[in-house]
Amino acid sequence: MRVLTRSLALLVIVTGIAFVAIHRAEIDPLAVRNSVSNNRLSPLLFVLLQVIGSLLFVPRTVLGIAAGLAFGMVWGSIWAIVGAVAGVAAGFAFVRWMGASGVLDTSPVVGKLIKRAEGGGWRSVAIARLIPMPHSAVNTALAMTNVRWRDYLVGSFLGMLPMTLVQVEIGASGGSIILGQTDWTVGCLVIAAGLGVSFLISQISRRY
């Protein structure tokens, strides 16, 4: 029964990923914004979309910009990071539920490297989040190690936060342009701060 359940769940996820790949041109920040706007439960819907998006390999950049368009800089940042953490947790949990935990540790090719990275705890996770790779792929790879849940969530939060703020600000600035309320000062400062924090996290992680 367990094998059947996991097989069906995997089939659903693979089908969803294929659907996203086929319709990728239609999945953009405006489409996401329009799907959740004018609804009292829009924050909850947006977080749910991020969880689904994380499982189906939807680019997180699309969702981050959509958060800025839909909610503005402050609330957009809050809902974007909440949804991002919920999404990576869902992806991690799914792969672990499929029974893939620790698979990479036993690999004769990368096993030693993976074990060394696990010793870095949340710092190694944060570094992985700063690498320009699809976050859904990173979720899967990390779930296939023995990294602890606490290190995974803390490292993911810290590693994703800088660029999430940048993405949200891009979306919020775009919304302001549409409404004729452009103010580039805040946007430039947020982008600079996000890039600066990314650099600091990478340097601290490498040092310790």
Backbone as JSON Lines, residues from 0, in Angstrom:
{"i":0,"aa":"M","n":[0.83,-1.21,0.0],"ca":[0.0,0.0,0.0],"c":[0.87,1.26,0.0]}
{"i":1,"aa":"R","n":[1.94,1.22,0.81],"ca":[2.82,2.38,0.88],"c":[3.5,2.63,-0.47]}
{"i":2,"aa":"V","n":[3.92,1.56,-1.12],"ca":[4.57,1.7,-2.44],"c":[3.59,2.29,-3.44]}
{"i":3,"aa":"L","n":[2.34,1.83,-3.42],"ca":[1.33,2.34,-4.33],"c":[1.07,3.82,-4.08]}
{"i":4,"aa":"T","n":[0.96,4.2,-2.82],"ca":[0.71,5.6,-2.46],"c":[1.84,6.49,-2.95]}
{"i":5,"aa":"R","n":[3.07,6.06,-2.71],"ca":[4.22,6.85,-3.15],"c":[4.31,6.91,-4.67]}
{"i":6,"aa":"S","n":[3.97,5.84,-5.32],"ca":[4.0,5.82,-6.79],"c":[2.98,6.78,-7.37]}
{"i":7,"aa":"L","n":[1.78,6.8,-6.8],"ca":[0.74,7.72,-7.26],"c":[1.13,9.17,-7.01]}
{"i":8,"aa":"A","n":[1.71,9.43,-5.82],"ca":[2.14,10.79,-5.49],"c":[3.23,11.25,-6.45]}
{"i":9,"aa":"L","n":[4.16,10.36,-6.74],"ca":[5.24,10.71,-7.67],"c":[4.68,10.96,-9.07]}
{"i":10,"aa":"L","n":[3.69,10.18,-9.48],"ca":[3.06,10.37,-10.79],"c":[2.39,11.73,-10.87]}
{"i":11,"aa":"V","n":[1.72,12.13,-9.79],"ca":[1.06,13.44,-9.75],"c":[2.09,14.56,-9.89]}
{"i":12,"aa":"I","n":[3.19,14.44,-9.16],"ca":[4.23,15.48,-9.2],"c":[4.87,15.54,-10.59]}
{"i":13,"aa":"V","n":[5.21,14.41,-11.15],"ca":[5.84,14.38,-12.48],"c":[4.89,14.95,-13.53]}
{"i":14,"aa":"T","n":[3.61,14.62,-13.42],"ca":[2.61,15.17,-14.35],"c":[2.53,16.69,-14.2]}
{"i":15,"aa":"G","n":[2.55,17.15,-12.95],"ca":[2.5,18.59,-12.7],"c":[3.72,19.3,-13.26]}
{"i":16,"aa":"I","n":[4.9,18.71,-13.1],"ca":[6.13,19.31,-13.64],"c":[6.05,19.38,-15.17]}
{"i":17,"aa":"A","n":[5.53,18.33,-15.78],"ca":[5.38,18.33,-17.24],"c":[4.4,19.41,-17.68]}
{"i":18,"aa":"F","n":[3.32,19.58,-16.93],"ca":[2.32,20.61,-17.26],"c":[2.94,22.0,-17.18]}
{"i":19,"aa":"V","n":[3.72,22.24,-16.12],"ca":[4.39,23.53,-15.96],"c":[5.36,23.76,-17.1]}
{"i":20,"aa":"A","n":[6.11,22.74,-17.49],"ca":[7.08,22.87,-18.58],"c":[6.39,23.23,-19.89]}
{"i":21,"aa":"I","n":[5.24,22.6,-20.13],"ca":[4.51,22.85,-21.38],"c":[3.92,24.27,-21.4]}
{"i":22,"aa":"H","n":[3.44,24.72,-20.25],"ca":[2.77,26.02,-20.17],"c":[3.65,27.11,-19.54]}
{"i":23,"aa":"R","n":[4.97,26.9,-19.56],"ca":[5.88,27.83,-18.89],"c":[5.75,29.27,-19.39]}
{"i":24,"aa":"A","n":[5.4,29.44,-20.68],"ca":[5.29,30.8,-21.23],"c":[4.11,31.55,-20.62]}
{"i":25,"aa":"E","n":[3.14,30.82,-20.09],"ca":[1.95,31.45,-19.51],"c":[2.1,31.73,-18.02]}
{"i":26,"aa":"I","n":[3.17,31.2,-17.43],"ca":[3.38,31.38,-15.99],"c":[4.33,32.55,-15.78]}
{"i":27,"aa":"D","n":[3.78,33.72,-15.51],"ca":[4.59,34.91,-15.3],"c":[4.06,35.66,-14.09]}
{"i":28,"aa":"P","n":[4.81,36.65,-13.58],"ca":[4.38,37.37,-12.38],"c":[2.99,37.98,-12.47]}
{"i":29,"aa":"L","n":[2.64,38.55,-13.61],"ca":[1.31,39.15,-13.76],"c":[0.21,38.1,-13.66]}
{"i":30,"aa":"A","n":[0.44,36.94,-14.27],"ca":[-0.55,35.87,-14.2],"c":[-0.74,35.39,-12.77]}
{"i":31,"aa":"V","n":[0.36,35.27,-12.03],"ca":[0.28,34.85,-10.63],"c":[-0.44,35.92,-9.81]}
{"i":32,"aa":"R","n":[-0.08,37.19,-10.03],"ca":[-0.74,38.29,-9.31],"c":[-2.24,38.29,-9.56]}
{"i":33,"aa":"N","n":[-2.63,38.13,-10.82],"ca":[-4.05,38.15,-11.18],"c":[-4.82,36.97,-10.59]}
{"i":34,"aa":"S","n":[-4.12,35.85,-10.38],"ca":[-4.8,34.66,-9.86],"c":[-5.13,34.78,-8.37]}
{"i":35,"aa":"V","n":[-4.44,35.68,-7.66],"ca":[-4.69,35.81,-6.22],"c":[-5.29,37.15,-5.83]}
{"i":36,"aa":"S","n":[-5.33,38.1,-6.76],"ca":[-5.82,39.45,-6.42],"c":[-7.33,39.46,-6.22]}
{"i":37,"aa":"N","n":[-7.79,40.5,-5.54],"ca":[-9.23,40.7,-5.29],"c":[-9.85,39.53,-4.54]}
{"i":38,"aa":"N","n":[-9.12,39.02,-3.58],"ca":[-9.62,37.91,-2.77],"c":[-9.17,38.13,-1.33]}
{"i":39,"aa":"R","n":[-10.1,37.98,-0.4],"ca":[-9.75,38.2,1.01],"c":[-8.72,37.2,1.51]}
{"i":40,"aa":"L","n":[-8.64,36.07,0.87],"ca":[-7.67,35.04,1.26],"c":[-6.43,35.06,0.37]}
{"i":41,"aa":"S","n":[-6.19,36.18,-0.3],"ca":[-5.08,36.25,-1.25],"c":[-3.71,35.89,-0.63]}
{"i":42,"aa":"P","n":[-3.39,36.32,0.6],"ca":[-2.09,35.89,1.16],"c":[-1.99,34.37,1.3]}
{"i":43,"aa":"L","n":[-3.08,33.76,1.8],"ca":[-3.08,32.3,1.96],"c":[-2.97,31.6,0.61]}
{"i":44,"aa":"L","n":[-3.7,32.11,-0.37],"ca":[-3.64,31.54,-1.71],"c":[-2.24,31.66,-2.3]}
{"i":45,"aa":"F","n":[-1.6,32.8,-2.05],"ca":[-0.26,33.01,-2.58],"c":[0.74,32.07,-1.94]}
{"i":46,"aa":"V","n":[0.66,31.88,-0.62],"ca":[1.55,30.94,0.05],"c":[1.33,29.53,-0.49]}
{"i":47,"aa":"L","n":[0.06,29.16,-0.69],"ca":[-0.25,27.84,-1.24],"c":[0.32,27.68,-2.65]}
{"i":48,"aa":"L","n":[0.23,28.74,-3.45],"ca":[0.81,28.7,-4.8],"c":[2.32,28.5,-4.75]}
{"i":49,"aa":"Q","n":[2.97,29.11,-3.75],"ca":[4.41,28.95,-3.63],"c":[4.78,27.51,-3.25]}
{"i":50,"aa":"V","n":[3.96,26.9,-2.4],"ca":[4.21,25.51,-2.02],"c":[4.07,24.61,-3.25]}
{"i":51,"aa":"I","n":[2.99,24.81,-4.0],"ca":[2.77,24.02,-5.21],"c":[3.88,24.3,-6.23]}
{"i":52,"aa":"G","n":[4.24,25.58,-6.37],"ca":[5.29,25.96,-7.3],"c":[6.62,25.33,-6.97]}
{"i":53,"aa":"S","n":[6.92,25.22,-5.68],"ca":[8.18,24.61,-5.26],"c":[8.21,23.13,-5.63]}
{"i":54,"aa":"L","n":[7.08,22.45,-5.5],"ca":[7.0,21.04,-5.83],"c":[7.06,20.79,-7.34]}
{"i":55,"aa":"L","n":[6.58,21.79,-8.11],"ca":[6.48,21.61,-9.56],"c":[7.57,22.36,-10.33]}
{"i":56,"aa":"F","n":[8.6,22.83,-9.64],"ca":[9.75,23.47,-10.27],"c":[9.38,24.78,-10.99]}
{"i":57,"aa":"V","n":[8.45,25.54,-10.42],"ca":[8.17,26.88,-10.93],"c":[9.28,27.8,-10.44]}
{"i":58,"aa":"P","n":[9.9,28.61,-11.3],"ca":[10.99,29.49,-10.86],"c":[10.56,30.41,-9.72]}
{"i":59,"aa":"R","n":[11.37,30.45,-8.66],"ca":[11.01,31.26,-7.5],"c":[11.04,32.76,-7.82]}
{"i":60,"aa":"T","n":[11.82,33.14,-8.83],"ca":[11.88,34.54,-9.24],"c":[10.5,35.03,-9.67]}
{"i":61,"aa":"V","n":[9.77,34.19,-10.4],"ca":[8.43,34.55,-10.85],"c":[7.53,34.84,-9.65]}
{"i":62,"aa":"L","n":[7.61,34.0,-8.63],"ca":[6.75,34.15,-7.47],"c":[7.18,35.34,-6.61]}
{"i":63,"aa":"G","n":[8.48,35.58,-6.51],"ca":[8.96,36.73,-5.74],"c":[8.5,38.04,-6.34]}
{"i":64,"aa":"I","n":[8.62,38.17,-7.65],"ca":[8.18,39.4,-8.33],"c":[6.67,39.54,-8.21]}
{"i":65,"aa":"A","n":[5.95,38.41,-8.33],"ca":[4.49,38.44,-8.2],"c":[4.08,38.93,-6.82]}
{"i":66,"aa":"A","n":[4.84,38.57,-5.79],"ca":[4.53,39.03,-4.43],"c":[4.59,40.55,-4.34]}
{"i":67,"aa":"G","n":[5.61,41.14,-4.97],"ca":[5.73,42.59,-4.97],"c":[4.59,43.25,-5.73]}
{"i":68,"aa":"L","n":[4.19,42.67,-6.85],"ca":[3.09,43.21,-7.64],"c":[1.77,43.14,-6.87]}
{"i":69,"aa":"A","n":[1.57,42.03,-6.16],"ca":[0.29,41.79,-5.5],"c":[0.16,42.5,-4.16]}
{"i":70,"aa":"F","n":[1.25,42.57,-3.39],"ca":[1.15,43.04,-2.01],"c":[2.03,44.24,-1.67]}
{"i":71,"aa":"G","n":[2.88,44.69,-2.61],"ca":[3.79,45.77,-2.29],"c":[5.04,45.25,-1.61]}
{"i":72,"aa":"M","n":[5.93,46.18,-1.24],"ca":[7.23,45.79,-0.73],"c":[7.15,45.12,0.65]}
{"i":73,"aa":"V","n":[6.44,45.73,1.6],"ca":[6.45,45.22,2.98],"c":[5.73,43.88,3.09]}
{"i":74,"aa":"W","n":[4.44,43.87,2.76],"ca":[3.67,42.63,2.87],"c":[4.11,41.62,1.83]}
{"i":75,"aa":"G","n":[4.56,42.1,0.67],"ca":[5.06,41.19,-0.35],"c":[6.27,40.42,0.16]}
{"i":76,"aa":"S","n":[7.16,41.11,0.87],"ca":[8.35,40.45,1.43],"c":[7.95,39.4,2.46]}
{"i":77,"aa":"I","n":[6.98,39.75,3.29],"ca":[6.54,38.81,4.34],"c":[5.94,37.55,3.72]}
{"i":78,"aa":"W","n":[4.99,37.73,2.81],"ca":[4.33,36.56,2.21],"c":[5.26,35.79,1.29]}
{"i":79,"aa":"A","n":[6.18,36.49,0.66],"ca":[7.13,35.8,-0.23],"c":[8.06,34.89,0.56]}
{"i":80,"aa":"I","n":[8.59,35.37,1.68],"ca":[9.53,34.54,2.44],"c":[8.8,33.44,3.19]}
{"i":81,"aa":"V","n":[7.58,33.74,3.68],"ca":[6.78,32.69,4.34],"c":[6.48,31.57,3.34]}
{"i":82,"aa":"G","n":[6.03,31.97,2.15],"ca":[5.73,30.98,1.13],"c":[6.95,30.24,0.64]}
{"i":83,"aa":"A","n":[8.07,30.96,0.54],"ca":[9.31,30.32,0.07],"c":[9.77,29.25,1.05]}
{"i":84,"aa":"V","n":[9.74,29.56,2.35],"ca":[10.16,28.59,3.37],"c":[9.18,27.42,3.4]}
{"i":85,"aa":"A","n":[7.88,27.72,3.3],"ca":[6.88,26.64,3.26],"c":[7.1,25.76,2.04]}
{"i":86,"aa":"G","n":[7.45,26.39,0.92],"ca":[7.67,25.63,-0.31],"c":[8.86,24.72,-0.24]}
{"i":87,"aa":"V","n":[9.99,25.23,0.27],"ca":[11.18,24.38,0.35],"c":[10.99,23.29,1.39]}
{"i":88,"aa":"A","n":[10.21,23.57,2.44],"ca":[9.92,22.55,3.45],"c":[9.08,21.43,2.82]}
{"i":89,"aa":"A","n":[8.11,21.8,1.98],"ca":[7.27,20.8,1.32],"c":[8.09,19.93,0.38]}
{"i":90,"aa":"G","n":[8.99,20.57,-0.39],"ca":[9.83,19.81,-1.3],"c":[10.75,18.85,-0.56]}
{"i":91,"aa":"F","n":[11.33,19.33,0.53],"ca":[12.22,18.53,1.36],"c":[11.47,17.35,1.96]}
{"i":92,"aa":"A","n":[10.28,17.63,2.5],"ca":[9.48,16.59,3.13],"c":[9.04,15.53,2.12]}
{"i":93,"aa":"F","n":[8.71,15.96,0.91],"ca":[8.25,15.01,-0.09],"c":[9.36,14.03,-0.47]}
{"i":94,"aa":"V","n":[10.55,14.55,-0.71],"ca":[11.66,13.68,-1.1],"c":[12.03,12.74,0.04]}
{"i":95,"aa":"R","n":[12.01,13.25,1.28],"ca":[12.31,12.39,2.43],"c":[11.22,11.32,2.58]}
{"i":96,"aa":"W","n":[9.97,11.71,2.34],"ca":[8.86,10.75,2.43],"c":[8.99,9.65,1.38]}
{"i":97,"aa":"M","n":[9.57,10.01,0.24],"ca":[9.79,9.02,-0.82],"c":[10.92,8.04,-0.46]}
{"i":98,"aa":"G","n":[11.6,8.3,0.64],"ca":[12.63,7.38,1.11],"c":[14.01,7.63,0.57]}
{"i":99,"aa":"A","n":[14.28,8.88,0.13],"ca":[15.58,9.18,-0.49],"c":[16.59,9.79,0.47]}
{"i":100,"aa":"S","n":[16.26,9.88,1.74],"ca":[17.16,10.49,2.72],"c":[18.49,9.74,2.78]}
{"i":101,"aa":"G","n":[19.59,10.48,2.7],"ca":[20.92,9.9,2.84],"c":[21.46,9.2,1.61]}
{"i":102,"aa":"V","n":[20.73,9.25,0.5],"ca":[21.18,8.55,-0.71],"c":[22.52,9.09,-1.19]}
{"i":103,"aa":"L","n":[22.68,10.42,-1.17],"ca":[23.92,11.0,-1.68],"c":[25.11,10.72,-0.77]}
{"i":104,"aa":"D","n":[24.84,10.49,0.51],"ca":[25.93,10.21,1.44],"c":[26.65,8.91,1.1]}
{"i":105,"aa":"T","n":[25.92,7.99,0.5],"ca":[26.51,6.68,0.18],"c":[27.08,6.63,-1.23]}
{"i":106,"aa":"S","n":[27.0,7.75,-1.94],"ca":[27.53,7.78,-3.3],"c":[29.05,7.71,-3.29]}
{"i":107,"aa":"P","n":[29.64,6.83,-4.09],"ca":[31.11,6.73,-4.12],"c":[31.76,7.94,-4.78]}
{"i":108,"aa":"V","n":[30.96,8.73,-5.51],"ca":[31.5,9.88,-6.24],"c":[31.51,11.13,-5.36]}
{"i":109,"aa":"V","n":[30.36,11.44,-4.73],"ca":[30.24,12.69,-3.97],"c":[29.99,12.47,-2.48]}
{"i":110,"aa":"G","n":[30.03,11.21,-2.03],"ca":[29.71,10.91,-0.64],"c":[30.53,11.68,0.37]}
{"i":111,"aa":"K","n":[31.87,11.7,0.19],"ca":[32.74,12.39,1.13],"c":[32.48,13.89,1.13]}
{"i":112,"aa":"L","n":[32.26,14.45,-0.06],"ca":[31.97,15.88,-0.18],"c":[30.66,16.23,0.51]}
{"i":113,"aa":"I","n":[29.66,15.37,0.36],"ca":[28.36,15.61,0.98],"c":[28.47,15.57,2.5]}
{"i":114,"aa":"K","n":[29.2,14.6,3.01],"ca":[29.35,14.49,4.47],"c":[30.09,15.71,5.04]}
{"i":115,"aa":"R","n":[31.05,16.21,4.29],"ca":[31.77,17.41,4.73],"c":[30.83,18.61,4.74]}
{"i":116,"aa":"A","n":[29.98,18.7,3.74],"ca":[29.02,19.79,3.66],"c":[28.0,19.7,4.81]}
{"i":117,"aa":"E","n":[27.6,18.49,5.15],"ca":[26.65,18.31,6.25],"c":[27.24,18.8,7.57]}
{"i":118,"aa":"G","n":[28.55,18.68,7.7],"ca":[29.21,19.16,8.9],"c":[29.11,20.67,9.05]}
{"i":119,"aa":"G","n":[28.88,21.37,7.94],"ca":[28.72,22.83,8.0],"c":[27.35,23.26,8.45]}
{"i":120,"aa":"G","n":[26.41,22.32,8.58],"ca":[25.08,22.65,9.08],"c":[24.34,23.67,8.23]}
{"i":121,"aa":"W","n":[23.72,24.63,8.9],"ca":[22.91,25.63,8.2],"c":[23.74,26.49,7.26]}
{"i":122,"aa":"R","n":[25.03,26.65,7.56],"ca":[25.88,27.47,6.69],"c":[25.99,26.86,5.3]}
{"i":123,"aa":"S","n":[26.15,25.54,5.25],"ca":[26.25,24.88,3.96],"c":[24.95,25.0,3.17]}
{"i":124,"aa":"V","n":[23.83,24.93,3.89],"ca":[22.53,25.08,3.24],"c":[22.37,26.5,2.68]}
{"i":125,"aa":"A","n":[22.78,27.49,3.48],"ca":[22.69,28.88,3.03],"c":[23.52,29.11,1.78]}
{"i":126,"aa":"I","n":[24.73,28.55,1.75],"ca":[25.59,28.67,0.58],"c":[24.92,28.04,-0.64]}
{"i":127,"aa":"A","n":[24.3,26.86,-0.43],"ca":[23.62,26.18,-1.53],"c":[22.49,27.04,-2.09]}
{"i":128,"aa":"R","n":[21.82,27.79,-1.21],"ca":[20.72,28.65,-1.65],"c":[21.22,29.86,-2.44]}
{"i":129,"aa":"L","n":[22.46,30.24,-2.22],"ca":[23.01,31.39,-2.93],"c":[23.55,31.03,-4.31]}
{"i":130,"aa":"I","n":[23.69,29.73,-4.58],"ca":[24.17,29.28,-5.88],"c":[23.04,29.46,-6.9]}
{"i":131,"aa":"P","n":[23.33,30.02,-8.07],"ca":[22.28,30.24,-9.08],"c":[21.82,28.95,-9.73]}
{"i":132,"aa":"M","n":[21.04,28.17,-8.96],"ca":[20.46,26.93,-9.46],"c":[18.97,26.93,-9.13]}
{"i":133,"aa":"P","n":[18.15,26.17,-9.88],"ca":[16.72,26.08,-9.54],"c":[16.54,25.61,-8.1]}
{"i":134,"aa":"H","n":[15.74,26.34,-7.34],"ca":[15.61,26.01,-5.92],"c":[14.93,24.66,-5.7]}
{"i":135,"aa":"S","n":[14.05,24.26,-6.61],"ca":[13.42,22.95,-6.46],"c":[14.46,21.84,-6.59]}
{"i":136,"aa":"A","n":[15.44,22.05,-7.46],"ca":[16.52,21.07,-7.62],"c":[17.38,21.03,-6.35]}
{"i":137,"aa":"V","n":[17.61,22.2,-5.75],"ca":[18.39,22.26,-4.5],"c":[17.62,21.55,-3.39]}
{"i":138,"aa":"N","n":[16.28,21.76,-3.33],"ca":[15.46,21.07,-2.33],"c":[15.66,19.57,-2.42]}
{"i":139,"aa":"T","n":[15.59,19.06,-3.65],"ca":[15.71,17.62,-3.89],"c":[17.09,17.11,-3.48]}
{"i":140,"aa":"A","n":[18.12,17.84,-3.89],"ca":[19.49,17.41,-3.57],"c":[19.73,17.39,-2.06]}
{"i":141,"aa":"L","n":[19.29,18.44,-1.37],"ca":[19.51,18.5,0.08],"c":[18.71,17.43,0.81]}
{"i":142,"aa":"A","n":[17.51,17.12,0.31],"ca":[16.7,16.08,0.94],"c":[17.33,14.71,0.8]}
{"i":143,"aa":"M","n":[18.19,14.55,-0.18],"ca":[18.85,13.27,-0.42],"c":[20.14,13.13,0.38]}
{"i":144,"aa":"T","n":[20.37,14.07,1.3],"ca":[21.5,13.98,2.23],"c":[20.93,13.7,3.62]}
{"i":145,"aa":"N","n":[21.79,13.75,4.62],"ca":[21.34,13.57,6.0],"c":[21.31,14.89,6.76]}
{"i":146,"aa":"V","n":[21.23,16.0,6.04],"ca":[21.16,17.3,6.71],"c":[19.92,17.35,7.59]}
{"i":147,"aa":"R","n":[20.04,17.95,8.76],"ca":[18.94,18.0,9.71],"c":[17.9,19.03,9.3]}
{"i":148,"aa":"W","n":[16.65,18.8,9.72],"ca":[15.56,19.72,9.4],"c":[15.86,21.14,9.87]}
{"i":149,"aa":"R","n":[16.37,21.27,11.1],"ca":[16.63,22.61,11.64],"c":[17.65,23.35,10.8]}
{"i":150,"aa":"D","n":[18.74,22.68,10.45],"ca":[19.77,23.31,9.62],"c":[19.22,23.65,8.24]}
{"i":151,"aa":"Y","n":[18.39,22.78,7.72],"ca":[17.8,23.0,6.39],"c":[16.91,24.24,6.39]}
{"i":152,"aa":"L","n":[16.05,24.37,7.39],"ca":[15.12,25.5,7.42],"c":[15.83,26.82,7.72]}
{"i":153,"aa":"V","n":[16.75,26.8,8.69],"ca":[17.47,28.03,9.04],"c":[18.34,28.47,7.87]}
{"i":154,"aa":"G","n":[19.1,27.55,7.3],"ca":[19.96,27.88,6.17],"c":[19.18,28.34,4.96]}
{"i":155,"aa":"S","n":[18.04,27.7,4.7],"ca":[17.2,28.08,3.57],"c":[16.65,29.49,3.75]}
{"i":156,"aa":"F","n":[16.18,29.79,4.96],"ca":[15.64,31.12,5.23],"c":[16.7,32.19,5.01]}
{"i":157,"aa":"L","n":[17.87,32.0,5.6],"ca":[18.93,33.01,5.48],"c":[19.45,33.12,4.05]}
{"i":158,"aa":"G","n":[19.56,31.98,3.38],"ca":[20.09,31.99,2.02],"c":[19.12,32.58,1.0]}
{"i":159,"aa":"M","n":[17.82,32.38,1.23],"ca":[16.81,32.88,0.28],"c":[16.41,34.32,0.53]}
{"i":160,"aa":"L","n":[16.57,34.79,1.77],"ca":[16.06,36.11,2.13],"c":[16.58,37.26,1.27]}
{"i":161,"aa":"P","n":[17.9,37.37,1.04],"ca":[18.38,38.54,0.26],"c":[17.76,38.65,-1.12]}
{"i":162,"aa":"M","n":[17.81,37.59,-1.9],"ca":[17.29,37.67,-3.26],"c":[15.78,37.72,-3.3]}
{"i":163,"aa":"T","n":[15.12,37.19,-2.27],"ca":[13.67,37.31,-2.19],"c":[13.29,38.78,-2.06]}
{"i":164,"aa":"L","n":[14.0,39.53,-1.22],"ca":[13.74,40.96,-1.05],"c":[13.97,41.7,-2.36]}
{"i":165,"aa":"V","n":[15.01,41.32,-3.07],"ca":[15.29,41.95,-4.36],"c":[14.16,41.68,-5.34]}
{"i":166,"aa":"Q","n":[13.72,40.43,-5.42],"ca":[12.65,40.07,-6.34],"c":[11.35,40.8,-6.02]}
{"i":167,"aa":"V","n":[11.02,40.86,-4.73],"ca":[9.8,41.55,-4.32],"c":[9.86,43.03,-4.67]}
{"i":168,"aa":"E","n":[11.01,43.63,-4.44],"ca":[11.16,45.05,-4.74],"c":[11.02,45.31,-6.24]}
{"i":169,"aa":"I","n":[11.53,44.42,-7.06],"ca":[11.37,44.56,-8.51],"c":[9.88,44.55,-8.86]}
{"i":170,"aa":"G","n":[9.15,43.61,-8.25],"ca":[7.71,43.55,-8.5],"c":[6.98,44.77,-7.98]}
{"i":171,"aa":"A","n":[7.34,45.22,-6.78],"ca":[6.7,46.4,-6.19],"c":[6.99,47.64,-7.01]}
{"i":172,"aa":"S","n":[8.22,47.77,-7.5],"ca":[8.59,48.91,-8.33],"c":[7.83,48.87,-9.65]}
{"i":173,"aa":"G","n":[7.66,47.65,-10.2],"ca":[6.89,47.52,-11.42],"c":[5.45,47.95,-11.24]}
{"i":174,"aa":"G","n":[4.86,47.58,-10.09],"ca":[3.5,48.01,-9.8],"c":[3.41,49.51,-9.66]}
{"i":175,"aa":"S","n":[4.43,50.11,-9.06],"ca":[4.43,51.57,-8.9],"c":[4.54,52.27,-10.25]}
{"i":176,"aa":"I","n":[5.32,51.69,-11.15],"ca":[5.45,52.27,-12.48],"c":[4.11,52.26,-13.2]}
{"i":177,"aa":"I","n":[3.4,51.13,-13.08],"ca":[2.08,51.01,-13.71],"c":[1.12,52.06,-13.17]}
{"i":178,"aa":"L","n":[1.22,52.3,-11.85],"ca":[0.32,53.26,-11.21],"c":[0.85,54.69,-11.28]}
{"i":179,"aa":"G","n":[2.02,54.87,-11.86],"ca":[2.6,56.21,-11.96],"c":[3.12,56.75,-10.65]}
{"i":180,"aa":"Q","n":[3.57,55.85,-9.77],"ca":[4.06,56.26,-8.45],"c":[5.51,55.82,-8.26]}
{"i":181,"aa":"T","n":[6.31,56.04,-9.26],"ca":[7.68,55.53,-9.25],"c":[8.56,56.23,-8.23]}
{"i":182,"aa":"D","n":[9.31,55.44,-7.45],"ca":[10.32,55.95,-6.54],"c":[11.48,54.96,-6.56]}
{"i":183,"aa":"W","n":[12.51,55.31,-7.33],"ca":[13.62,54.39,-7.52],"c":[14.57,54.31,-6.32]}
{"i":184,"aa":"T","n":[14.5,55.28,-5.42],"ca":[15.46,55.31,-4.31],"c":[15.36,54.08,-3.44]}
{"i":185,"aa":"V","n":[14.15,53.76,-2.98],"ca":[13.95,52.61,-2.12],"c":[14.33,51.32,-2.84]}
{"i":186,"aa":"G","n":[13.93,51.24,-4.11],"ca":[14.23,50.05,-4.88],"c":[15.72,49.8,-5.0]}
{"i":187,"aa":"C","n":[16.46,50.83,-5.31],"ca":[17.92,50.7,-5.44],"c":[18.56,50.3,-4.12]}
{"i":188,"aa":"L","n":[18.08,50.88,-3.02],"ca":[18.64,50.56,-1.71],"c":[18.36,49.1,-1.34]}
{"i":189,"aa":"V","n":[17.15,48.64,-1.6],"ca":[16.8,47.25,-1.27],"c":[17.62,46.27,-2.1]}
{"i":190,"aa":"I","n":[17.75,46.55,-3.39],"ca":[18.54,45.67,-4.24],"c":[20.0,45.63,-3.79]}
{"i":191,"aa":"A","n":[20.55,46.8,-3.47],"ca":[21.93,46.85,-3.0],"c":[22.09,46.11,-1.68]}
{"i":192,"aa":"A","n":[21.11,46.28,-0.78],"ca":[21.17,45.6,0.51],"c":[21.07,44.1,0.33]}
{"i":193,"aa":"G","n":[20.19,43.65,-0.56],"ca":[20.04,42.22,-0.8],"c":[21.31,41.59,-1.33]}
{"i":194,"aa":"L","n":[21.93,42.25,-2.28],"ca":[23.18,41.74,-2.83],"c":[24.29,41.75,-1.78]}
{"i":195,"aa":"G","n":[24.29,42.81,-0.95],"ca":[25.3,42.91,0.1],"c":[25.15,41.81,1.14]}
{"i":196,"aa":"V","n":[23.91,41.52,1.54],"ca":[23.68,40.46,2.52],"c":[24.05,39.11,1.94]}
{"i":197,"aa":"S","n":[23.76,38.9,0.66],"ca":[24.16,37.64,0.01],"c":[25.67,37.45,0.09]}
{"i":198,"aa":"F","n":[26.41,38.52,-0.16],"ca":[27.87,38.44,-0.11],"c":[28.34,38.14,1.32]}
{"i":199,"aa":"L","n":[27.74,38.8,2.31],"ca":[28.15,38.6,3.7],"c":[27.88,37.17,4.15]}
{"i":200,"aa":"I","n":[26.7,36.63,3.78],"ca":[26.37,35.26,4.16],"c":[27.38,34.28,3.57]}
{"i":201,"aa":"S","n":[27.71,34.48,2.31],"ca":[28.68,33.57,1.66],"c":[30.04,33.66,2.31]}
{"i":202,"aa":"Q","n":[30.46,34.86,2.7],"ca":[31.77,35.02,3.32],"c":[31.8,34.41,4.72]}
{"i":203,"aa":"I","n":[30.74,34.64,5.51],"ca":[30.66,34.1,6.87],"c":[30.64,32.58,6.82]}
{"i":204,"aa":"S","n":[29.86,32.03,5.88],"ca":[29.74,30.58,5.77],"c":[31.08,29.94,5.42]}
{"i":205,"aa":"R","n":[31.82,30.57,4.53],"ca":[33.11,30.02,4.13],"c":[34.11,30.1,5.27]}
{"i":206,"aa":"R","n":[34.01,31.14,6.07],"ca":[34.97,31.33,7.17],"c":[34.73,30.34,8.29]}
{"i":207,"aa":"Y","n":[33.43,30.02,8.56],"ca":[33.13,29.17,9.68],"c":[32.62,27.79,9.26]}
